[in-house]
């Protein structure tokens, strides 16, 4: 696909701005593609007095389905049927007689090649926040004309200057580490007055934030990632936008946002959305209430809003070639709309994957949100759900002593024994931490416990589901949420020219960081080369003397994981695992040593073995 210069407006054809009352300032989306399965195209036109102007379209095979005038005369919605339209540049004409203005609009050929690949349990997702990972272009730290005019690395809630160019410059780092997929926190424009470095207050759904780069740089990042065998997942936000978004500040009509565009705070109690006993009011406030006063809540029941949001996601898949979407605050939005969106995207891109942020307390509630769920009369069409219950269990499992019936690693065994509630365990997104939680290492004391680290990453990367790592875990970055969210998102050391440490290199890491990096790297590369095991059947064994063991059985290979969840040496009960043992010797992945199952063996306190044959 040809690279295109991004423009917020359109060039006018030889007409004076003073000559006519109506002025077209912007079309969203600025261009589209011929040959889509979804053949209706919504164009949102904005400009002075457009709602009072005659409008017609002239192009091959293009039909006007409808022209919708909003209560705000500065907007017009143009719906086109492009089922029979080839790739072309056609004209949109506004006005009559000698006062007609013509505007070019282009339908491009669809992108060719490998894209929209989706992601699966064969992948390992690496989550990073673009503003905090690496600064590849200091010239875009502050952009003239934007509301926030500073970059301050000493302030946890200010922009720090990380960008897409910085990520591009370190793609080889991800390949060396062994992850396969990058998840970027939102990259769309967040032109708020302050505090939107994280990206979740979108002010333009079709524009990359200039402080991160350009639309073309995002497409470049994806293309270069693909050439290295890496996939890219884009974070999206359909529940709310930023209050500086022109569609809120100068909205087409009051019903584009919930509560008639007046601020009502959500209770965050989204379980009411699926609670069979929930009161109508509790459900309404939770789902329709605003995330914050600075994040107005989209009304997805408005069909024009729904179409606008759906098209924005398809735009980025087709334009940048992304492989998946992580949808923020998934249960906060209208259920029917979110189901329609998932279905539309998956029909357009059958290999694609979407993971929803389903932050709920139990596996039953999480299972309800997965597509084809046995627990719901409706179909969410959401392929992958975030496994917050397992996240909670892992947050305790590696710190507590493990008993026969409770505590420690028993939490993992017990939770997985309930996986029958899920329609598809391969559609579970698993993680130890992310940008909204305390890091797995809360403090320096945690980072000193390599046995804890080894148990956690081994379980995460060998159990069922799609594992996600949070940037910096490989170098023991630590933070507690009580310090503030900005500290959870500290800069990766080495991403800025003036950093005293460069953790992207072996020589720039401390001995402890290098040990952690190499331990994780060994496991990731083993995992990448053993997809037969990772996609195989899981068999777990009941807790014996504080030891948790489970096997992953592929068609050709088997792996056995044995973890000591106690602070005492424990014997290995080979007889108890006999049904998955086929040979006398197995190779231990981390040490490379062979282990003879006919000999008496034991586990050191908190030791983890990953045995493969």
C-alpha positions as CSV (number, residue, x, y, z in Angstrom):
1,X,0.0,0.0,0.0
2,X,1.3,3.4,-0.9
3,X,2.3,5.7,2.0
4,X,0.0,8.7,2.2
5,X,0.5,12.1,3.7
6,X,-2.1,12.5,6.5
7,X,-4.3,15.5,6.3
8,X,-7.0,16.7,8.6
9,X,-8.8,18.5,5.9
10,X,-9.3,18.3,2.1
11,X,-8.0,20.5,-0.6
12,X,-10.6,22.7,-2.1
13,X,-11.0,23.2,-5.9
14,X,-10.4,26.8,-6.7
15,X,-13.1,28.4,-4.5
16,X,-12.9,31.4,-2.2
17,X,-13.6,30.7,1.4
18,X,-15.6,33.8,1.5
19,X,-17.8,33.1,-1.5
20,X,-20.0,30.5,0.1
21,X,-21.7,30.0,3.5
22,X,-20.8,26.3,3.7
23,X,-17.2,25.1,4.2
24,X,-16.2,21.4,4.3
25,X,-13.3,21.2,6.8
26,X,-13.0,17.5,7.4
27,X,-14.2,14.1,6.2
28,X,-13.9,11.0,8.5
29,X,-12.5,8.7,7.3
30,X,-10.3,10.7,4.9
31,X,-10.2,7.7,2.5
32,X,-11.4,4.1,2.2
33,X,-11.0,0.9,0.2
34,X,-13.0,-0.8,-2.5
35,X,-13.8,-4.5,-2.2
36,X,-14.8,-4.6,1.5
37,X,-17.3,-7.2,2.7
38,X,-19.1,-4.4,4.5
39,X,-20.3,-2.4,1.6
40,X,-21.9,0.6,3.3
41,X,-19.5,3.4,4.0
42,X,-20.3,6.2,6.4
43,X,-18.7,9.6,5.8
44,X,-18.9,12.1,8.6
45,X,-18.6,15.6,7.0
46,X,-17.9,18.6,9.2
47,X,-17.7,22.2,8.4
48,X,-19.5,25.5,8.5
49,X,-23.3,25.2,7.8
50,X,-23.0,21.9,6.0
51,X,-26.4,20.8,7.2
52,X,-28.1,23.5,5.0
53,X,-26.2,22.6,1.8
54,X,-27.3,20.4,-1.1
55,X,-25.0,17.5,-1.6
56,X,-24.4,14.9,-4.3
57,X,-21.8,12.3,-5.2
58,X,-20.4,11.5,-8.6
59,X,-18.4,8.2,-9.0
60,X,-18.5,4.9,-10.8
61,X,-20.7,2.3,-9.1
62,X,-21.4,4.5,-6.0
63,X,-24.9,4.9,-4.7
64,X,-26.1,7.3,-2.0
65,X,-28.0,5.3,0.6
66,X,-28.9,8.3,2.7
67,X,-27.9,11.8,3.8
68,X,-28.5,12.4,7.5
69,X,-28.6,16.0,8.8
70,X,-27.8,16.3,12.5
71,X,-29.2,18.9,15.0
72,X,-25.8,20.6,14.7
73,X,-25.8,22.3,11.2
74,X,-22.0,21.9,11.0
75,X,-22.3,18.1,10.5
76,X,-23.7,15.9,7.8
77,X,-23.6,12.1,7.6
78,X,-23.3,10.7,4.2
79,X,-24.0,6.9,3.7
80,X,-22.7,5.3,0.5
81,X,-23.3,1.9,-1.0
82,X,-19.9,1.0,-2.5
83,X,-20.7,-2.7,-3.3
84,X,-20.2,-2.1,-7.0
85,X,-17.5,0.6,-6.8
86,X,-14.0,-0.1,-8.0
87,X,-10.9,1.7,-6.7
88,X,-11.2,5.3,-7.8
89,X,-11.2,8.9,-6.9
90,X,-14.7,10.3,-7.0
91,X,-16.2,13.7,-6.2
92,X,-18.4,15.0,-3.5
93,X,-20.2,18.1,-4.6
94,X,-21.7,20.6,-2.1
95,X,-23.9,23.5,-3.1
96,X,-25.8,24.3,-6.3
97,X,-25.3,26.1,-9.6
98,X,-22.2,28.2,-9.8
99,X,-21.7,27.8,-6.1
100,X,-20.8,24.1,-6.2
101,X,-17.7,23.0,-4.4
102,X,-16.1,19.8,-5.4
103,X,-14.0,17.6,-3.1
104,X,-12.0,14.5,-4.0
105,X,-12.5,11.3,-2.1
106,X,-10.5,8.1,-2.8
107,X,-11.2,4.5,-2.6
108,X,-8.0,2.5,-2.7
109,X,-7.2,-1.0,-3.6
110,X,-7.0,-3.2,-0.5
111,X,-3.7,-4.0,1.0
112,X,-2.0,-7.2,-0.1
113,X,0.3,-9.5,1.8
114,X,0.4,-10.8,5.3
115,X,-1.6,-8.8,7.8
116,X,-4.5,-9.3,10.2
117,X,-2.9,-12.6,11.3
118,X,-4.5,-12.7,14.7
119,X,-2.7,-14.1,17.7
120,X,-3.1,-17.4,19.6
121,X,-1.6,-19.4,22.4
122,X,1.4,-20.0,20.2
123,X,2.2,-16.3,20.7
124,X,3.6,-14.3,23.6
125,X,2.4,-10.8,23.8
126,X,4.7,-8.0,25.1
127,X,2.8,-5.0,26.4
128,X,4.5,-1.6,26.2
129,X,3.4,2.0,26.7
130,X,4.8,4.0,23.7
131,X,5.3,7.2,25.7
132,X,7.5,5.4,28.2
133,X,9.4,2.8,26.2
134,X,11.9,4.7,24.0
135,X,12.4,8.2,22.5
136,X,13.5,7.7,18.9
137,X,12.6,11.2,17.7
138,X,13.1,14.0,20.3
139,X,11.8,16.6,17.8
140,X,8.2,15.4,18.4
141,X,8.4,15.6,22.2
142,X,6.4,18.9,22.1
143,X,4.2,19.6,19.1
144,X,3.2,23.2,18.3
145,X,-0.6,23.8,18.5
146,X,-1.3,20.9,20.8
147,X,-2.8,21.6,24.3
148,X,0.0,20.1,26.3
149,X,3.2,21.9,25.7
150,X,5.7,20.0,27.8
151,X,7.6,16.8,28.2
152,X,8.9,16.2,31.7
153,X,10.4,12.8,32.6
154,X,10.5,13.8,36.3
155,X,6.7,14.0,36.5
156,X,4.9,10.7,36.6
157,X,1.7,11.9,34.9
158,X,3.4,14.1,32.2
159,X,4.5,13.0,28.8
160,X,8.0,11.6,28.7
161,X,8.7,11.6,25.0
162,X,8.6,8.0,24.0
163,X,7.4,7.4,20.5
164,X,6.9,4.9,17.6
165,X,10.3,5.6,16.2
166,X,11.8,4.5,19.5
167,X,9.9,1.2,19.2
168,X,11.0,0.7,15.6
169,X,14.6,1.2,16.6
170,X,14.3,-1.6,19.1
171,X,12.5,-4.3,17.2
172,X,15.5,-6.6,17.2
173,X,15.4,-6.4,21.0
174,X,12.0,-8.1,21.0
175,X,13.2,-10.8,18.5
176,X,16.2,-11.5,20.7
177,X,14.1,-11.8,23.8
178,X,11.7,-14.2,22.1
179,X,8.3,-12.6,22.3
180,X,6.2,-12.8,19.1
181,X,3.6,-10.0,19.5
182,X,3.7,-6.4,20.6
183,X,0.6,-4.8,22.2
184,X,0.8,-1.0,22.2
185,X,-1.2,1.1,24.5
186,X,-3.4,3.5,22.5
187,X,-1.5,5.5,19.8
188,X,-4.4,7.6,18.6
189,X,-4.4,11.4,19.2
190,X,-4.9,12.4,22.9
191,X,-4.9,16.2,22.6
192,X,-5.9,16.7,26.2
193,X,-4.6,19.6,28.3
194,X,-2.6,17.2,30.6
195,X,-2.3,13.7,31.9
196,X,-3.2,11.7,28.7
197,X,0.3,10.2,28.1
198,X,-1.3,6.8,28.5
199,X,-3.5,7.2,25.4
200,X,-7.0,6.4,26.7
201,X,-8.6,9.8,26.2
202,X,-8.8,9.8,22.4
203,X,-9.5,13.1,20.6
204,X,-9.2,11.9,17.0
205,X,-9.9,8.3,16.1
206,X,-8.3,8.5,12.7
207,X,-5.0,10.2,13.7
208,X,-1.9,9.0,15.4
209,X,-0.9,11.3,18.2
210,X,1.8,13.6,16.7
211,X,3.9,13.2,19.8
212,X,4.2,9.5,19.1
213,X,4.6,9.9,15.3
214,X,2.4,9.7,12.2
215,X,0.0,7.3,10.7
216,X,2.7,6.3,8.2
217,X,5.1,5.6,11.1
218,X,2.6,3.3,12.7
219,X,2.2,1.4,9.3
220,X,6.0,1.3,9.1
221,X,6.3,-0.1,12.6
222,X,3.8,-2.9,11.7
223,X,5.5,-3.6,8.3
224,X,9.0,-3.9,9.9
225,X,7.7,-6.0,12.8
226,X,6.1,-8.4,10.3
227,X,9.4,-8.7,8.5
228,X,10.9,-9.9,11.8
229,X,8.1,-12.4,12.5
230,X,6.5,-10.1,15.0
231,X,2.8,-9.2,15.2
232,X,1.2,-6.0,16.4
233,X,-1.9,-5.5,18.6
234,X,-3.5,-2.1,18.7
235,X,-5.3,-0.8,21.9
236,X,-8.7,0.7,21.2
237,X,-11.3,2.5,23.3
238,X,-14.9,2.5,22.3
239,X,-16.5,3.1,25.7
240,X,-15.4,6.7,26.0
241,X,-13.2,9.4,24.4
242,X,-11.4,12.5,25.7
243,X,-13.4,15.6,26.5
244,X,-11.3,17.6,24.0
245,X,-12.5,15.5,21.2
246,X,-14.3,17.8,18.7
247,X,-17.1,15.3,18.4
248,X,-17.8,16.0,22.1
249,X,-16.9,19.7,22.3
250,X,-18.9,20.5,19.2
251,X,-21.1,17.4,19.0
252,X,-23.4,16.5,16.1
253,X,-26.3,16.0,18.6
254,X,-26.7,15.6,22.4
255,X,-27.5,11.9,22.0
256,X,-24.0,11.0,20.7
257,X,-23.0,10.6,24.4
258,X,-24.8,9.0,27.3
259,X,-27.0,10.9,29.7
260,X,-27.6,13.5,26.9
261,X,-23.9,14.5,27.1
262,X,-24.1,15.5,30.7
263,X,-21.5,14.0,33.2
264,X,-22.8,11.2,35.4
265,X,-20.1,9.1,37.0
266,X,-20.0,5.3,36.5
267,X,-20.0,3.1,39.6
268,X,-17.5,0.8,37.8
269,X,-19.7,-2.1,39.0
270,X,-20.0,-3.6,35.5
271,X,-21.1,-7.0,36.9
272,X,-24.5,-5.5,37.1
273,X,-24.6,-5.8,33.3
274,X,-24.9,-9.6,33.6
275,X,-26.4,-9.8,37.1
276,X,-29.9,-11.4,36.7
277,X,-31.0,-9.6,39.8
278,X,-29.5,-6.2,39.1
279,X,-31.8,-3.1,39.4
280,X,-32.4,-1.2,36.2
281,X,-30.8,1.9,37.7
282,X,-27.7,0.2,39.0
283,X,-27.1,-1.3,35.5
284,X,-27.7,2.0,33.7
285,X,-25.3,4.0,35.9
286,X,-22.6,1.4,35.6
287,X,-22.8,1.0,31.9
288,X,-23.9,4.5,30.7
289,X,-22.0,6.5,33.4
290,X,-18.8,8.2,32.4
291,X,-15.4,6.8,33.2
292,X,-14.3,10.2,34.5
293,X,-15.5,13.7,33.9
294,X,-12.8,14.1,31.3
295,X,-13.8,11.0,29.5
296,X,-17.4,11.3,28.1
297,X,-19.2,8.1,27.5
298,X,-20.1,7.3,23.9
299,X,-23.8,6.3,23.3
300,X,-23.2,3.2,21.1
301,X,-27.0,2.8,20.8
302,X,-27.0,5.7,18.5
303,X,-26.5,4.0,15.1
304,X,-24.3,6.8,13.7
305,X,-22.0,6.5,16.7
306,X,-21.9,2.8,16.3
307,X,-21.0,2.9,12.7
308,X,-18.4,5.6,13.3
309,X,-16.6,3.5,15.9
310,X,-16.8,0.3,14.0
311,X,-15.3,1.9,10.9
312,X,-12.5,3.5,12.8
313,X,-11.3,0.0,13.9
314,X,-11.5,-1.4,10.4
315,X,-9.6,1.6,9.1
316,X,-6.5,0.8,11.2
317,X,-6.6,-2.9,10.4
318,X,-6.6,-2.2,6.7
319,X,-4.3,0.9,6.7
320,X,-1.6,-0.2,9.2
321,X,-2.0,-4.0,8.8
322,X,-2.4,-4.7,12.6
323,X,-2.9,-8.3,13.7
324,X,-5.2,-7.8,16.6
325,X,-7.1,-5.4,18.9
326,X,-7.2,-5.1,22.6
327,X,-10.5,-3.4,23.5
328,X,-10.3,-1.3,26.7
329,X,-13.2,-1.4,29.3
330,X,-15.1,-3.9,27.2
331,X,-18.1,-4.5,29.6
332,X,-18.6,-0.8,30.1
333,X,-20.0,-0.3,26.6
334,X,-23.4,-1.4,25.2
335,X,-23.4,-5.2,25.0
336,X,-25.3,-5.4,21.7
337,X,-23.0,-2.9,20.0
338,X,-19.9,-4.6,21.2
339,X,-21.2,-8.0,19.9
340,X,-22.0,-6.4,16.5
341,X,-18.5,-4.8,16.4
342,X,-16.8,-8.1,17.1
343,X,-18.9,-10.0,14.6
344,X,-18.3,-7.3,11.9
345,X,-14.5,-7.3,12.3
346,X,-14.2,-11.1,12.5
347,X,-16.3,-11.5,9.3
348,X,-14.1,-9.0,7.5
349,X,-10.8,-10.5,8.8
350,X,-11.4,-14.2,9.8
351,X,-7.9,-14.8,11.1
352,X,-8.0,-11.7,13.3
353,X,-8.2,-11.8,17.1
354,X,-9.8,-9.4,19.6
355,X,-9.2,-9.5,23.3
356,X,-11.6,-7.6,25.6
357,X,-10.6,-6.1,28.9
358,X,-13.1,-8.1,31.0
359,X,-12.1,-6.9,34.5
360,X,-14.4,-9.0,36.6
361,X,-13.9,-11.0,39.7
362,X,-14.7,-14.6,38.9
363,X,-14.2,-17.1,36.1
364,X,-17.9,-17.5,35.7
365,X,-18.3,-13.8,34.9
366,X,-15.3,-13.8,32.6
367,X,-16.7,-16.9,30.8
368,X,-20.0,-15.1,30.2
369,X,-18.2,-12.6,27.9
370,X,-16.5,-15.2,25.7
371,X,-18.1,-15.9,22.3
372,X,-20.5,-18.9,22.1
373,X,-20.5,-18.9,25.9
374,X,-22.7,-21.6,27.5
375,X,-23.6,-19.1,30.2
376,X,-25.2,-16.4,28.1
377,X,-28.4,-16.4,25.9
378,X,-26.6,-13.8,23.8
379,X,-23.4,-14.2,21.8
380,X,-20.7,-11.6,22.5
381,X,-18.7,-12.7,19.4
382,X,-15.6,-11.8,21.5
383,X,-12.9,-14.4,20.8
384,X,-10.6,-13.7,23.7
385,X,-11.2,-12.5,27.3
386,X,-8.7,-11.3,29.9
387,X,-8.2,-13.8,32.7
388,X,-8.4,-11.6,35.7
389,X,-9.3,-14.4,38.1
390,X,-6.0,-16.2,37.2
391,X,-4.1,-12.9,37.5
392,X,-5.5,-12.6,41.1
393,X,-4.6,-16.2,41.9
394,X,-1.0,-15.8,40.6
395,X,-0.6,-12.6,42.6
396,X,-0.7,-14.8,45.8
397,X,0.3,-18.3,44.6
398,X,4.1,-17.7,44.5
399,X,4.2,-16.0,47.9
400,X,2.2,-18.3,50.1
401,X,3.0,-21.8,51.4
402,X,1.2,-24.4,49.4
403,X,-1.1,-26.8,51.3
404,X,-3.0,-29.9,50.3
405,X,-6.3,-28.0,50.2
406,X,-5.5,-24.3,50.1
407,X,-3.0,-21.6,49.6
408,X,0.0,-21.1,47.3
409,X,0.1,-23.2,44.2
410,X,-3.2,-24.9,45.2
411,X,-4.9,-21.7,44.0
412,X,-3.7,-22.4,40.5
413,X,-4.7,-26.0,40.5
414,X,-8.1,-25.2,42.0
415,X,-8.9,-22.4,39.5
416,X,-7.8,-24.5,36.4
417,X,-10.0,-27.4,37.6
418,X,-12.9,-25.1,37.0
419,X,-12.1,-24.3,33.3
420,X,-15.1,-26.2,32.2
421,X,-17.0,-22.9,32.4
422,X,-15.1,-21.6,29.4
423,X,-16.1,-22.4,25.8
424,X,-12.5,-22.0,24.6
425,X,-9.6,-22.1,27.0
426,X,-7.3,-21.0,24.1
427,X,-9.3,-17.7,24.2
428,X,-8.0,-16.7,27.6
429,X,-5.5,-13.9,27.9
430,X,-3.2,-14.5,30.9
431,X,-0.8,-12.1,32.6
432,X,1.1,-11.4,35.8
433,X,0.7,-7.6,35.6
434,X,-0.1,-4.8,33.2
435,X,-0.2,-1.0,33.0
436,X,-3.2,-0.8,35.4
437,X,-1.9,-3.1,38.2
438,X,1.0,-3.3,40.6
439,X,4.0,-4.9,38.8
440,X,4.7,-8.5,39.7
441,X,7.8,-7.1,41.5
442,X,6.4,-4.5,43.9
443,X,9.7,-3.7,45.5
444,X,13.4,-4.5,45.6
445,X,12.8,-7.4,47.9
446,X,10.6,-9.1,45.3
447,X,13.3,-8.8,42.6
448,X,15.8,-10.6,44.8
449,X,13.7,-13.7,44.8
450,X,14.6,-15.4,41.5
451,X,12.9,-18.7,42.5
452,X,9.6,-16.7,42.7
453,X,10.3,-15.1,39.3
454,X,11.1,-18.5,37.7
455,X,8.0,-20.2,39.0
456,X,5.8,-17.3,37.8
457,X,7.1,-17.1,34.3
458,X,7.2,-20.8,33.9
459,X,3.6,-21.2,34.9
460,X,2.5,-18.2,32.8
461,X,4.3,-19.5,29.7
462,X,3.3,-23.2,30.0
463,X,-0.3,-23.1,31.2
464,X,-3.3,-22.8,28.9
465,X,-4.2,-19.5,27.2
466,X,-2.3,-16.6,25.5
467,X,0.4,-15.2,27.8
468,X,1.2,-11.5,28.1
469,X,4.3,-9.9,29.6
470,X,4.6,-6.3,30.7
471,X,7.6,-4.3,29.5
472,X,10.5,-4.3,32.0
473,X,9.7,-7.6,33.7
474,X,12.6,-9.1,32.0
475,X,14.9,-6.6,33.7
476,X,13.2,-6.8,37.1
477,X,11.4,-3.4,36.9
478,X,9.3,-3.0,40.2
479,X,6.4,-0.7,41.2
480,X,3.5,-0.7,43.6
481,X,0.2,0.8,42.4
482,X,0.1,2.7,45.7
483,X,2.9,4.8,44.4
484,X,0.7,6.1,41.5
485,X,-0.1,4.7,38.0
486,X,2.7,6.8,36.5
487,X,5.2,4.7,38.5
488,X,3.8,1.5,37.1
489,X,4.7,3.0,33.7
490,X,8.2,4.1,34.4
491,X,10.6,4.7,31.4
492,X,12.5,1.7,30.1
493,X,16.2,2.4,30.9
494,X,18.1,3.0,27.8
495,X,15.3,4.4,25.7
496,X,16.5,8.0,26.1
497,X,19.8,9.5,24.9
498,X,20.6,10.8,28.4
499,X,19.9,7.6,30.3
500,X,22.8,6.4,32.5
501,X,21.8,2.7,31.9
502,X,21.0,1.0,28.7
503,X,19.1,-2.2,29.6
504,X,18.6,-3.0,25.9
505,X,22.1,-4.4,25.9
506,X,23.8,-7.2,27.9
507,X,26.6,-4.9,29.0
508,X,24.0,-2.3,30.2
509,X,22.2,-4.8,32.5
510,X,23.1,-5.6,36.1
511,X,24.0,-9.1,37.0
512,X,20.6,-9.7,38.5
513,X,18.9,-8.2,35.5
514,X,21.0,-10.3,33.1
515,X,20.1,-13.4,35.0
516,X,16.4,-12.6,34.8
517,X,16.6,-11.6,31.1
518,X,18.4,-14.8,30.1
519,X,16.1,-17.0,32.2
520,X,13.0,-15.5,30.5
521,X,14.8,-15.6,27.1
522,X,15.6,-19.3,27.5
523,X,12.0,-20.1,28.2
524,X,10.6,-17.9,25.4
525,X,12.8,-19.4,22.8
526,X,12.0,-22.9,24.0
527,X,8.3,-22.1,23.8
528,X,8.6,-20.7,20.3
529,X,10.2,-23.9,19.1
530,X,7.7,-26.2,20.8
531,X,4.3,-25.1,19.7
532,X,3.3,-28.7,19.5
533,X,3.6,-28.8,23.3
534,X,2.0,-25.4,23.9
535,X,-1.1,-26.3,21.8
536,X,-1.3,-29.7,23.4
537,X,-3.5,-31.2,26.1
538,X,-3.1,-30.1,29.7
539,X,-3.1,-32.7,32.5
540,X,-2.6,-31.5,36.0
541,X,-2.0,-33.5,39.2
542,X,-3.4,-32.9,42.7
543,X,-1.1,-31.2,45.1
544,X,1.2,-33.6,47.0
545,X,3.3,-32.4,49.9
546,X,3.1,-28.9,48.5
547,X,4.3,-29.9,45.0
548,X,2.2,-28.9,42.0
549,X,2.8,-30.7,38.7
550,X,1.1,-30.6,35.3
551,X,1.9,-31.8,31.8
552,X,1.4,-30.4,28.3
553,X,1.0,-33.2,25.9
554,X,1.4,-32.6,22.2
555,X,1.3,-35.0,19.3
556,X,5.0,-35.6,19.3
557,X,6.4,-34.0,22.5
558,X,5.5,-33.7,26.1
559,X,6.6,-31.3,28.8
560,X,6.2,-31.9,32.6
561,X,6.3,-28.9,35.0
562,X,7.0,-29.6,38.6
563,X,7.0,-26.8,41.2
564,X,7.8,-26.9,44.9
565,X,5.4,-24.5,46.6
566,X,7.0,-24.9,50.1
567,X,10.2,-23.6,51.8
568,X,11.4,-27.2,52.4
569,X,13.0,-29.8,50.2
570,X,10.5,-32.2,48.7
571,X,10.8,-35.6,47.0
572,X,9.6,-36.0,43.4
573,X,6.8,-38.5,43.2
574,X,7.6,-40.0,39.8
575,X,5.0,-42.8,40.3
576,X,2.2,-40.2,40.7
577,X,3.1,-38.8,37.3
578,X,3.5,-42.2,35.5
579,X,0.6,-41.6,33.0
580,X,2.5,-38.8,31.3
581,X,6.0,-40.3,31.5
582,X,7.2,-42.3,28.5
583,X,11.0,-42.4,28.8
584,X,13.6,-42.9,31.4
585,X,15.3,-39.6,30.9
586,X,14.0,-36.1,30.3
587,X,15.9,-32.9,29.7
588,X,15.4,-29.9,32.0
589,X,15.0,-26.8,29.9
590,X,16.7,-24.2,32.1
591,X,19.8,-26.2,33.1
592,X,20.0,-28.4,30.0
593,X,20.7,-31.3,32.3
594,X,19.1,-34.8,31.9
595,X,17.0,-36.2,34.7
596,X,16.5,-40.0,35.2
597,X,13.0,-40.7,36.4
598,X,14.1,-44.1,37.7
599,X,16.3,-42.4,40.3
600,X,15.2,-40.7,43.5
601,X,15.1,-37.0,42.9
602,X,14.0,-34.1,45.0
603,X,13.1,-30.4,44.6
604,X,14.9,-27.7,46.5
605,X,12.7,-25.1,48.3
606,X,10.6,-23.2,45.8
607,X,12.4,-25.0,42.9
608,X,10.8,-25.3,39.5
609,X,11.7,-27.9,36.8
610,X,10.6,-27.8,33.2
611,X,11.2,-31.3,31.8
612,X,10.8,-32.1,28.2
613,X,10.9,-35.2,26.0
